[in-house]
Amino acid sequence: MIVVLVVSVNLAEWAESQGISRVTAYRWFRDGKLPVAARKVGGLILVDAPAAAESSGTTVVYARV
């Protein structure tokens, strides 16, 4: 079993982290061309971005048999 942590961030914050203009990101969302999953919650657009891997070198495994 592989577990992937997904974090929701504001569309403007996501755009800044990707190095694109927030206006471009909003246009992509409106046109349905955003390359990541996103949803509108009230007046806020949340992007489901995978969480960044920690650089601590720690590995956590959950297994059930």
C-alpha positions in Angstrom: 0.0 0.0 0.0 1.4 3.4 -1.0 0.1 6.5 0.9 0.4 9.9 -0.7 -0.3 13.0 1.4 -2.3 15.6 -0.5 -2.3 19.2 0.7 -4.8 21.8 -0.5 -3.3 25.3 -1.2 -4.8 28.5 -2.5 -4.5 28.8 -6.3 -2.5 32.1 -6.0 0.0 30.4 -3.7 0.3 27.4 -5.9 0.9 29.7 -9.0 3.6 31.5 -7.1 5.3 28.3 -6.1 5.3 27.1 -9.8 6.7 30.4 -11.1 3.6 31.4 -13.1 1.4 34.4 -12.9 -1.8 34.1 -10.7 -3.8 35.6 -13.6 -2.6 32.8 -15.8 -3.5 30.2 -13.2 -7.0 31.6 -12.8 -7.4 31.6 -16.5 -6.3 28.0 -16.8 -8.8 27.1 -14.0 -11.6 28.9 -15.7 -10.8 27.2 -19.1 -10.3 23.8 -17.5 -6.6 23.6 -18.5 -5.1 23.6 -15.0 -2.5 20.7 -14.9 -3.5 19.8 -11.3 -6.7 18.9 -9.5 -8.5 22.0 -8.2 -11.9 22.8 -6.7 -13.9 25.9 -5.9 -14.9 26.3 -2.2 -17.1 29.4 -1.9 -15.0 32.2 -3.4 -11.7 30.3 -2.9 -10.0 28.0 -5.4 -8.1 25.2 -3.7 -5.4 23.2 -5.6 -4.7 19.6 -4.5 -1.0 19.5 -4.6 1.1 16.5 -3.4 3.0 17.4 -0.2 6.7 18.0 -0.7 8.9 15.2 0.6 10.7 16.0 3.8 14.5 16.1 3.6 15.0 14.6 7.1 15.7 11.2 5.6 13.0 9.6 7.8 10.9 6.9 6.3 7.5 5.9 7.7 5.8 2.7 6.7 2.4 1.6 7.7 1.6 -2.1 6.9 -1.2 -4.4 7.8 -1.2 -8.1 7.3 
